[in-house]
């Protein structure tokens, strides 16, 4: 929302933490993950996305960790790169095992 302090999302393998840039306060927003590696945020829909390199899947949820959804579950071996394009509504991802860069919409 407008006027809110900026946050930095940090993946810590088994949890995702939101760090307030101004106050330095950290809050775990999602826990009990298998092996989260990459985290990104969709400004338009207020969702954050993360890759799980052990499950080889991509998930998303609300910033409070609620409404967890599986976004991509097939065809990934090592989803180790991802970016959310909140303007054009695309999800860009890389899979180093398959030497692939893909776009999902």
Backbone torsions as a table, in degrees:
resi	resn	phi	psi	omega
1	UNK	NA	159.2	-178.3
2	UNK	-66.4	138.5	177.9
3	UNK	87.4	-8.2	179.9
4	UNK	-73.8	149.8	177.0
5	UNK	-64.4	145.5	178.1
6	UNK	-70.0	144.2	-179.6
7	UNK	-119.2	148.0	172.5
8	UNK	-112.6	122.7	177.1
9	UNK	-89.9	131.4	-177.3
10	UNK	-126.8	126.2	175.1
11	UNK	-90.9	130.8	-179.3
12	UNK	-120.6	44.3	-179.1
13	UNK	67.4	-61.8	-176.0
14	UNK	-105.8	2.5	179.2
15	UNK	-156.7	160.7	173.5
16	UNK	-117.3	130.8	-177.3
17	UNK	-118.6	138.8	174.0
18	UNK	-102.7	123.3	-180.0
19	UNK	-109.2	123.4	176.2
20	UNK	-72.8	119.3	-175.5
21	UNK	-63.4	-36.4	-177.8
22	UNK	-77.8	-46.0	-173.8
23	UNK	-94.9	-13.3	-177.4
24	UNK	68.3	9.8	177.6
25	UNK	-75.2	139.3	-179.8
26	UNK	-117.2	141.5	178.6
27	UNK	-139.3	127.3	175.9
28	UNK	-70.4	123.8	-179.7
29	UNK	-103.2	-18.5	177.5
30	UNK	-152.5	132.9	-179.0
31	UNK	-132.6	-178.4	-178.7
32	UNK	61.1	38.7	176.9
33	UNK	-90.4	158.4	-178.5
34	UNK	-79.3	-58.9	177.4
35	UNK	-160.4	75.4	179.0
36	UNK	-72.0	136.1	-178.5
37	UNK	-122.8	-55.2	-175.7
38	UNK	-110.0	136.8	178.3
39	UNK	-128.6	139.4	173.5
40	UNK	-145.4	166.3	-173.2
41	UNK	-125.1	136.3	175.8
42	UNK	-99.7	100.5	-176.4
43	UNK	-60.6	-39.2	-176.3
44	UNK	-65.2	-42.5	-176.8
45	UNK	-102.7	-2.9	178.7
46	UNK	66.2	31.6	180.0
47	UNK	-113.7	148.9	170.1
48	UNK	-113.6	148.4	-175.8
49	UNK	-116.3	149.7	173.8
50	UNK	-148.2	151.9	174.9
51	UNK	-99.4	146.2	175.3
52	UNK	-120.3	108.9	-174.8
53	UNK	-80.0	-12.5	174.8
54	UNK	-85.0	-41.2	178.1
55	UNK	-85.5	-13.4	-178.1
56	UNK	57.4	48.4	-177.7
57	UNK	-139.1	164.3	174.2
58	UNK	-122.0	132.7	-178.8
59	UNK	-122.0	167.9	170.6
60	UNK	-147.6	158.9	175.7
61	UNK	-158.6	173.5	173.2
62	UNK	-68.9	163.9	-179.6
63	UNK	-62.1	-23.7	178.8
64	UNK	-87.9	5.5	179.1
65	UNK	87.3	-4.0	-179.6
66	UNK	-84.1	164.6	176.9
67	UNK	59.1	47.8	178.5
68	UNK	-67.0	131.5	-179.0
69	UNK	-131.2	143.3	172.1
70	UNK	-84.3	123.7	-176.5
71	UNK	-97.7	-49.7	178.8
72	UNK	-134.2	126.0	-178.5
73	UNK	-122.8	-13.2	-176.1
74	UNK	-120.6	148.5	172.3
75	UNK	88.7	-3.1	179.8
76	UNK	-102.4	140.2	175.2
77	UNK	-112.3	-47.4	176.9
78	UNK	-138.1	82.6	-179.5
79	UNK	-76.0	86.5	-171.6
80	UNK	-109.9	11.8	175.1
81	UNK	-151.4	140.7	-177.4
82	UNK	-161.3	145.3	173.8
83	UNK	-145.9	135.3	177.6
84	UNK	-95.6	122.8	175.4
85	UNK	-96.1	92.9	-174.5
86	UNK	-77.3	-9.3	176.4
87	UNK	-84.4	-52.6	-177.4
88	UNK	-94.2	0.2	175.4
89	UNK	64.5	41.9	176.1
90	UNK	-116.8	156.7	173.9
91	UNK	-119.8	119.0	179.7
92	UNK	-100.5	134.9	-179.9
93	UNK	-144.7	153.8	175.6
94	UNK	-122.7	150.8	178.4
95	UNK	-131.6	101.0	-173.5
96	UNK	-66.2	-30.9	179.4
97	UNK	-63.2	-42.0	-179.2
98	UNK	-91.9	1.5	-176.8
99	UNK	50.5	47.7	-176.9
100	UNK	-123.1	149.7	169.4
101	UNK	-126.5	126.4	-173.8
102	UNK	-129.9	160.7	176.4
103	UNK	-124.9	128.8	175.0
104	UNK	-118.7	142.7	178.4
105	UNK	-123.1	NA	NA
